[in-house]
Amino acid sequence: MASVSQLGAGTSLDLDSLYNSLEAAEQKRLSPLTKQQTSYTAKLTAWGIVQTSLEKVQAAASALKDTSAIATSKVVSSNSSFTASLANGTSAGNFKVNVTQLAEAQSLLSETTDSSTKALGSSASSIFIEQNGKKTEIKIAANKTSLNDIRDAINQQSTGVNASVIKADDNSYYLSLTSKETGEANTMKISVTGDQAISDFLSYDGNANNTQNGMKQQVAAKNAELTVNGIAITRSSNTITDVPEGVTLTLTSISGKEENLSIQKDSAPMLEAVKAYVDAYNSLQTTITSQTKYTAVKKGADEQNASNGDLVGDGTLRSIQSGLRSLISTTQNGGDISLLSQLGIKQETTGKLSVDNSKLEKALNEDPDSVMKFLSGDGKTTGFATQTSNLLTEYLGSDGAIKTATNGIDKSIKLVKQRSEQMVESINATMARYKTQFVNLSKMVSQMTNTSNYLAQQFSQSSK
């Protein structure tokens, strides 16, 4: 079939221009579908932006409802014999702490031997290490009785002891046993069966004054000893996790005198969490305003203003915005604080929230428990932050409002794409039909022209 550029070849007809005009007219049939597809794609992108903003609000609300994790205290004293860390929700208070003894791990040392690889015994034996009521057996083969072999056997076994070989000089080697844990409860007893030489070298009956022991005590096991507000405290470790309640003391040195441990409520984390929610909420309002912006159509205009938001007039988005706004004024029962405005947070005419920092800080400092109760409620269905988090979880869920809206748009995009493909097929078929008709017309006109020229030639010759 002739190409478009050949449609009028050999004739005076401008079929090419006519064909192109018809094709342009046919292509215009796609324009409404193309606009629809562009519009739906823009809506989908807009929902993605809204969803991201909602997720930020949800994250801020979820953090805010977990008040036990952010309603903290802080240590304001400077202490030299210990450091203190606090659990969430630790009560404020002042404590007098006097560290009188640090916990230590027991250490035993063997007699010297002139080699770490020379055999100490000649028979298979068993070493028994007893600590804190637990007795562990370490088997020693007859050909594995050197200091290095015994060290390795002890360290490979699951015991509460670390073994090491100490080289004093080229002819002096010692076996050192050190308890892995501090405290008197971890005092060691060592006994050996099967080889008397190894028994004489390693035995220790727990009595540091017994000169018959093979090993000598270098460091005695000690418990940590301190007083807190005059109460004597004894622990096997230098880390005290339960005195005072909610406080972990790590003992570092003997103080020799009472030191003051001062704990105060710290409202800064809660203040930051509240402000983070307000910022996320206000950012969401800006996003919604942008996506729903509407400018009235000017008189005589054929289309909407290009600055309009892609979700202008969207009922789902209005419903989401309305649901979140309604929680701002919802009364929470069960505490002295029942409204968000009592925390210094109010809704402006723009829909955004503003924060009175002084009022918020006063509520956090003077009545933190009521603030926590207002925000968290029961952690399930009541409390401002809990209800907000629950509502956003519902909106953002796999079967929530946003997913339903975007699924509908996806379906519309697929439908428009299908109609576009069908329209393209229809246009292609129409243009193919036009092309066939134009080619046939061109051939017919060309034949008629040739016939006319032939007849004219014949008439001319006849007249001569």
C-alpha positions as CSV (number, residue, x, y, z in Angstrom):
1,M,0.0,0.0,0.0
2,A,1.3,3.5,-0.8
3,S,2.7,5.6,2.0
4,V,1.0,8.8,3.2
5,S,3.5,10.9,1.2
6,Q,2.5,9.0,-2.0
7,L,-1.3,9.4,-1.6
8,G,-1.5,12.2,-4.2
9,A,1.4,11.1,-6.4
10,G,0.7,11.6,-10.1
11,T,-2.4,13.7,-9.4
12,S,-3.2,17.3,-8.6
13,L,-5.0,16.2,-5.4
14,D,-3.4,17.2,-2.1
15,L,-4.4,13.9,-0.4
16,D,-1.5,14.0,2.0
17,S,-2.7,17.2,3.7
18,L,-6.2,15.8,3.8
19,Y,-5.1,12.6,5.4
20,N,-3.0,14.4,8.0
21,S,-6.0,16.6,8.9
22,L,-8.2,13.6,9.3
23,E,-5.6,11.9,11.5
24,A,-5.3,15.0,13.7
25,A,-9.1,15.0,14.1
26,E,-9.1,11.4,15.0
27,Q,-6.3,11.8,17.6
28,K,-8.4,14.4,19.4
29,R,-10.7,11.6,20.4
30,L,-7.9,10.5,22.8
31,S,-7.6,13.9,24.5
32,P,-10.4,13.4,27.1
33,L,-9.0,10.0,28.1
34,T,-5.4,11.4,28.3
35,K,-6.7,14.2,30.6
36,Q,-8.5,11.6,32.7
37,Q,-5.4,9.5,33.0
38,T,-3.2,12.5,33.9
39,S,-5.8,13.5,36.5
40,Y,-6.0,10.1,38.1
41,T,-2.2,9.7,38.2
42,A,-2.0,13.1,39.9
43,K,-4.6,12.1,42.5
44,L,-2.6,8.9,43.2
45,T,0.6,11.0,43.7
46,A,-1.4,13.4,46.0
47,W,-2.6,10.6,48.1
48,G,0.9,9.3,48.5
49,I,1.9,12.8,49.8
50,V,-1.0,12.8,52.2
51,Q,-0.3,9.3,53.4
52,T,3.3,10.3,54.2
53,S,2.1,13.2,56.3
54,L,-0.5,11.0,58.1
55,E,2.2,8.5,58.9
56,K,4.3,11.2,60.5
57,V,1.4,12.3,62.7
58,Q,0.8,8.6,63.6
59,A,4.4,8.2,64.6
60,A,4.2,11.3,66.8
61,A,0.9,10.2,68.4
62,S,2.2,6.7,69.0
63,A,5.3,8.2,70.8
64,L,3.1,10.6,72.7
65,K,0.8,7.9,74.0
66,D,3.7,5.9,75.4
67,T,4.1,8.4,78.3
68,S,5.9,6.0,80.6
69,A,8.8,6.0,78.1
70,I,9.1,9.7,77.9
71,A,7.9,10.9,81.3
72,T,11.4,10.7,82.8
73,S,13.6,12.0,85.6
74,K,17.2,13.1,85.7
75,V,20.1,13.0,88.0
76,V,21.1,16.6,88.9
77,S,23.8,15.8,91.5
78,S,27.5,15.2,90.8
79,N,28.8,12.1,92.5
80,S,32.4,10.7,92.7
81,S,32.0,7.2,94.1
82,F,29.2,6.0,91.8
83,T,27.2,6.8,88.7
84,A,23.4,6.6,88.5
85,S,21.1,5.8,85.7
86,L,17.3,6.0,85.9
87,A,14.4,3.8,84.6
88,N,11.5,5.6,83.0
89,G,9.1,7.0,85.5
90,T,11.5,7.0,88.4
91,S,10.2,9.2,91.2
92,A,12.1,12.4,92.2
93,G,13.9,12.4,95.5
94,N,17.2,12.9,97.4
95,F,19.2,10.1,98.8
96,K,22.4,9.9,101.0
97,V,24.7,7.3,99.6
98,N,28.0,6.1,101.2
99,V,30.1,3.4,99.5
100,T,32.2,1.6,102.1
101,Q,33.4,-1.4,100.0
102,L,33.6,-2.4,96.4
103,A,32.8,-5.9,95.2
104,E,35.8,-7.9,94.1
105,A,36.3,-11.1,92.2
106,Q,38.5,-13.8,93.9
107,S,41.8,-14.6,92.3
108,L,44.0,-17.7,93.1
109,L,47.6,-18.2,92.0
110,S,49.5,-21.5,91.8
111,E,53.1,-22.3,92.8
112,T,55.7,-21.6,90.2
113,T,56.9,-24.1,87.6
114,D,59.8,-23.8,85.2
115,S,57.7,-24.5,82.0
116,S,54.2,-23.9,80.8
117,T,54.4,-26.9,78.5
118,K,56.0,-29.5,80.8
119,A,53.7,-32.2,82.2
120,L,52.7,-31.6,85.8
121,G,51.2,-35.2,86.2
122,S,51.3,-38.6,84.6
123,S,47.7,-39.8,85.0
124,A,44.3,-38.8,83.8
125,S,42.5,-36.7,86.4
126,S,39.4,-34.6,87.1
127,I,39.5,-31.1,88.4
128,F,36.4,-30.0,90.3
129,I,35.7,-26.3,90.7
130,E,33.0,-25.4,93.2
131,Q,31.3,-21.9,93.2
132,N,28.0,-20.7,94.6
133,G,26.8,-24.2,95.3
134,K,27.6,-25.4,91.8
135,K,30.4,-28.0,91.1
136,T,31.9,-28.4,87.7
137,E,34.1,-31.3,86.6
138,I,37.0,-30.7,84.1
139,K,38.6,-33.8,82.8
140,I,42.3,-33.9,82.1
141,A,43.9,-36.5,79.9
142,A,47.1,-38.2,80.9
143,N,49.0,-36.5,78.1
144,K,47.5,-33.1,78.7
145,T,48.7,-32.0,82.1
146,S,50.9,-28.9,81.4
147,L,49.9,-25.5,82.6
148,N,48.8,-24.6,79.1
149,D,46.7,-27.8,78.8
150,I,45.0,-27.2,82.2
151,R,44.4,-23.6,81.3
152,D,42.7,-24.5,78.0
153,A,40.7,-27.3,79.6
154,I,39.3,-25.0,82.2
155,N,38.5,-22.2,79.7
156,Q,36.8,-24.6,77.3
157,Q,34.5,-25.8,80.1
158,S,31.4,-23.7,81.1
159,T,32.6,-22.6,84.5
160,G,32.6,-19.4,86.5
161,V,36.3,-19.1,86.3
162,N,38.9,-17.6,83.9
163,A,42.2,-19.4,83.7
164,S,45.4,-17.8,82.5
165,V,49.2,-18.6,82.5
166,I,51.4,-15.9,83.8
167,K,55.1,-15.8,82.8
168,A,57.3,-14.1,85.4
169,D,60.5,-14.9,83.6
170,D,61.9,-17.6,81.4
171,N,61.9,-20.1,84.2
172,S,58.9,-19.0,86.2
173,Y,55.3,-19.7,85.2
174,Y,52.1,-19.5,87.2
175,L,48.5,-20.6,86.7
176,S,46.0,-17.9,87.7
177,L,42.3,-18.6,88.3
178,T,40.0,-15.6,88.6
179,S,36.3,-15.7,89.3
180,K,34.2,-14.3,86.4
181,E,31.8,-12.8,88.9
182,T,32.4,-10.6,92.0
183,G,31.1,-11.3,95.4
184,E,31.6,-13.7,98.3
185,A,29.1,-16.2,96.9
186,N,31.5,-16.8,94.0
187,T,34.4,-17.9,96.2
188,M,36.2,-20.9,94.7
189,K,37.1,-24.4,96.0
190,I,39.4,-26.5,93.9
191,S,39.8,-30.3,94.3
192,V,41.5,-32.9,92.1
193,T,41.1,-36.7,91.8
194,G,43.2,-39.2,89.8
195,D,46.7,-37.6,90.0
196,Q,48.3,-36.5,93.3
197,A,50.8,-34.2,91.7
198,I,48.1,-32.2,90.0
199,S,46.1,-32.2,93.2
200,D,49.0,-30.9,95.2
201,F,49.5,-28.1,92.6
202,L,45.9,-27.0,92.2
203,S,43.9,-27.8,95.4
204,Y,42.3,-25.0,97.3
205,D,39.8,-25.8,100.1
206,G,38.3,-22.3,100.5
207,N,40.4,-21.4,103.5
208,A,42.9,-18.8,102.6
209,N,45.0,-19.5,105.7
210,N,45.5,-23.2,105.0
211,T,49.1,-23.6,104.1
212,Q,48.4,-27.0,102.7
213,N,46.6,-25.6,99.7
214,G,48.3,-25.8,96.4
215,M,47.0,-22.5,95.3
216,K,47.2,-19.2,97.2
217,Q,44.5,-16.5,97.4
218,Q,45.8,-13.3,95.8
219,V,42.6,-11.3,95.9
220,A,39.7,-12.2,98.3
221,A,36.1,-12.2,97.1
222,K,34.2,-9.3,98.4
223,N,30.7,-8.0,98.4
224,A,29.8,-4.4,97.6
225,E,28.8,-2.6,100.8
226,L,27.1,0.8,101.0
227,T,24.4,2.7,102.9
228,V,21.4,4.5,101.3
229,N,19.8,6.9,103.7
230,G,21.5,5.1,106.6
231,I,20.2,1.6,105.5
232,A,23.0,-1.0,105.1
233,I,23.0,-2.6,101.6
234,T,25.1,-5.6,100.6
235,R,25.3,-6.9,97.0
236,S,27.6,-9.3,95.2
237,S,28.1,-6.8,92.3
238,N,29.1,-3.2,92.0
239,T,26.0,-2.6,89.9
240,I,23.1,-2.1,92.2
241,T,19.8,-2.2,90.3
242,D,17.1,-2.0,93.0
243,V,18.2,0.6,95.6
244,P,16.7,3.2,95.4
245,E,13.8,1.9,93.3
246,G,14.1,2.7,89.6
247,V,17.8,3.7,90.0
248,T,20.8,1.7,88.9
249,L,24.0,2.6,90.9
250,T,27.3,1.7,89.4
251,L,29.9,1.8,92.2
252,T,33.3,3.1,91.1
253,S,35.2,3.9,94.4
254,I,34.9,4.0,98.1
255,S,33.6,7.4,99.1
256,G,34.5,7.7,102.7
257,K,31.6,9.9,103.3
258,E,27.9,10.3,102.3
259,E,27.2,11.7,98.9
260,N,23.9,13.3,97.9
261,L,22.1,11.6,95.0
262,S,19.5,14.1,93.8
263,I,16.8,13.1,91.3
264,Q,14.4,15.6,89.7
265,K,11.6,15.2,87.2
266,D,12.6,16.0,83.7
267,S,9.8,17.5,81.6
268,A,12.0,18.2,78.5
269,P,11.3,14.8,76.7
270,M,7.6,15.1,77.2
271,L,7.7,18.7,76.1
272,E,9.5,17.7,72.9
273,A,7.1,14.9,72.2
274,V,4.1,17.2,72.5
275,K,5.7,19.7,70.2
276,A,6.6,17.0,67.7
277,Y,3.0,16.0,67.5
278,V,1.9,19.6,67.0
279,D,4.5,20.1,64.3
280,A,3.4,16.9,62.5
281,Y,-0.2,17.8,62.8
282,N,0.3,21.3,61.4
283,S,2.4,19.9,58.6
284,L,-0.5,17.6,57.7
285,Q,-2.9,20.6,57.6
286,T,-0.5,22.4,55.2
287,T,-0.5,19.3,53.0
288,I,-4.2,19.0,53.0
289,T,-4.7,22.7,52.2
290,S,-2.3,22.4,49.3
291,Q,-4.0,19.2,47.9
292,T,-7.5,20.7,48.2
293,K,-6.8,24.2,47.1
294,Y,-9.6,25.6,44.8
295,T,-9.6,28.8,42.6
296,A,-12.9,29.7,41.0
297,V,-13.1,29.4,37.3
298,K,-12.9,32.7,35.5
299,K,-15.8,33.7,33.4
300,G,-15.4,32.3,29.9
301,A,-12.6,29.9,30.9
302,D,-12.8,26.4,29.4
303,E,-10.9,24.6,32.2
304,Q,-10.3,24.7,36.0
305,N,-7.4,26.8,37.3
306,A,-4.1,25.0,37.0
307,S,-3.2,25.8,40.6
308,N,-6.1,23.7,42.0
309,G,-5.1,20.8,44.3
310,D,-5.3,17.3,42.9
311,L,-7.7,16.2,45.7
312,V,-10.0,19.3,45.6
313,G,-13.5,18.3,46.7
314,D,-12.3,14.8,47.8
315,G,-14.8,13.4,50.4
316,T,-12.4,10.9,51.9
317,L,-9.8,13.5,52.6
318,R,-12.4,15.8,54.2
319,S,-13.6,12.9,56.4
320,I,-10.0,12.2,57.6
321,Q,-9.4,15.8,58.3
322,S,-12.7,16.2,60.2
323,G,-12.0,13.0,62.2
324,L,-8.6,14.3,63.4
325,R,-10.0,17.8,64.2
326,S,-12.8,16.4,66.3
327,L,-10.3,14.7,68.6
328,I,-8.8,18.1,69.4
329,S,-11.9,19.1,71.3
330,T,-12.8,15.7,72.6
331,T,-13.1,15.5,76.4
332,Q,-11.0,12.9,78.2
333,N,-12.4,11.6,81.4
334,G,-10.7,10.4,84.6
335,G,-8.2,13.2,85.4
336,D,-7.8,16.8,86.3
337,I,-6.9,17.6,82.7
338,S,-9.6,16.7,80.3
339,L,-9.0,19.0,77.3
340,L,-6.0,19.7,75.1
341,S,-6.5,23.4,75.7
342,Q,-5.6,22.9,79.4
343,L,-2.1,22.0,78.2
344,G,-1.9,25.3,76.3
345,I,-2.6,23.7,73.0
346,K,-5.5,25.2,71.0
347,Q,-6.8,25.1,67.4
348,E,-6.6,28.3,65.4
349,T,-9.1,29.3,62.7
350,T,-6.6,28.0,60.1
351,G,-7.1,24.5,61.5
352,K,-3.5,24.4,62.8
353,L,-2.5,24.0,66.5
354,S,-0.6,26.6,68.5
355,V,1.3,25.9,71.8
356,D,1.5,28.1,74.8
357,N,4.9,26.9,76.1
358,S,4.5,28.4,79.5
359,K,1.1,26.8,80.2
360,L,2.4,23.4,78.8
361,E,5.5,23.5,80.9
362,K,3.5,24.4,84.0
363,A,1.2,21.5,83.5
364,L,4.1,19.1,83.0
365,N,6.0,20.3,86.1
366,E,3.0,20.7,88.5
367,D,0.8,17.8,87.5
368,P,2.7,15.3,85.3
369,D,0.4,12.4,86.3
370,S,-2.7,14.1,85.0
371,V,-0.9,15.0,81.7
372,M,0.1,11.3,81.3
373,K,-3.4,10.2,82.0
374,F,-4.9,12.6,79.5
375,L,-2.5,11.6,76.8
376,S,-2.3,7.8,77.4
377,G,-5.6,7.0,79.1
378,D,-5.8,3.2,79.4
379,G,-3.4,2.8,76.5
380,K,-6.1,1.0,74.5
381,T,-9.2,3.1,73.9
382,T,-9.0,6.2,76.0
383,G,-6.5,9.1,76.1
384,F,-6.0,11.8,73.4
385,A,-2.8,10.3,72.0
386,T,-4.1,6.8,72.2
387,Q,-7.3,7.6,70.3
388,T,-5.4,9.6,67.7
389,S,-3.0,6.8,67.1
390,N,-5.9,4.3,66.9
391,L,-7.8,6.5,64.4
392,L,-4.7,6.9,62.2
393,T,-4.0,3.2,62.3
394,E,-7.5,2.7,61.0
395,Y,-7.1,5.3,58.2
396,L,-3.7,3.9,57.2
397,G,-4.6,0.2,57.5
398,S,-4.7,-2.4,54.7
399,D,-8.5,-1.9,54.4
400,G,-8.6,1.7,55.6
401,A,-9.9,4.9,54.0
402,I,-6.7,5.7,52.1
403,K,-6.2,2.2,50.7
404,T,-9.9,2.2,49.6
405,A,-9.4,5.6,47.9
406,T,-6.2,4.6,46.1
407,N,-7.6,1.3,45.1
408,G,-10.5,3.1,43.4
409,I,-8.1,5.4,41.6
410,D,-6.0,2.4,40.4
411,K,-9.1,0.8,39.1
412,S,-10.0,4.0,37.2
413,I,-6.5,4.3,35.8
414,K,-6.7,0.7,34.5
415,L,-10.2,1.4,33.0
416,V,-9.0,4.6,31.2
417,K,-5.9,2.8,30.0
418,Q,-8.1,0.0,28.6
419,R,-10.4,2.5,26.9
420,S,-7.4,4.4,25.5
421,E,-6.0,1.2,24.0
422,Q,-9.3,0.5,22.4
423,M,-9.6,4.0,21.1
424,V,-6.1,3.8,19.6
425,E,-7.1,0.6,17.9
426,S,-10.2,2.3,16.6
427,I,-8.2,5.3,15.3
428,N,-5.6,3.1,13.7
429,A,-8.4,1.1,11.9
430,T,-10.1,4.3,10.7
431,M,-6.9,5.8,9.4
432,A,-6.0,2.5,7.6
433,R,-9.4,2.6,6.0
434,Y,-8.8,6.2,4.9
435,K,-5.5,5.3,3.6
436,T,-6.9,2.5,1.5
437,Q,-9.6,4.8,0.1
438,F,-7.2,7.6,-0.7
439,V,-4.8,5.2,-2.4
440,N,-7.7,3.8,-4.5
441,L,-8.9,7.4,-5.3
442,S,-5.3,8.4,-6.3
443,K,-5.1,5.4,-8.6
444,M,-8.5,6.1,-10.1
445,V,-7.7,9.8,-10.7
446,S,-4.3,8.9,-12.2
447,Q,-6.0,6.4,-14.6
448,M,-8.6,9.0,-15.6
449,T,-5.9,11.5,-16.2
450,N,-3.9,9.1,-18.3
451,T,-7.1,8.3,-20.3
452,S,-7.9,12.0,-20.8
453,N,-4.4,12.7,-22.0
454,Y,-4.6,9.8,-24.4
455,L,-7.9,10.9,-25.9
456,A,-6.7,14.4,-26.2
457,Q,-3.7,13.2,-28.1
458,Q,-5.9,11.1,-30.4
459,F,-8.2,14.0,-31.1
460,S,-5.3,16.2,-31.9
461,Q,-3.9,13.7,-34.5
462,S,-7.3,13.2,-36.1
463,S,-7.8,16.9,-36.7
464,K,-4.5,17.0,-38.5
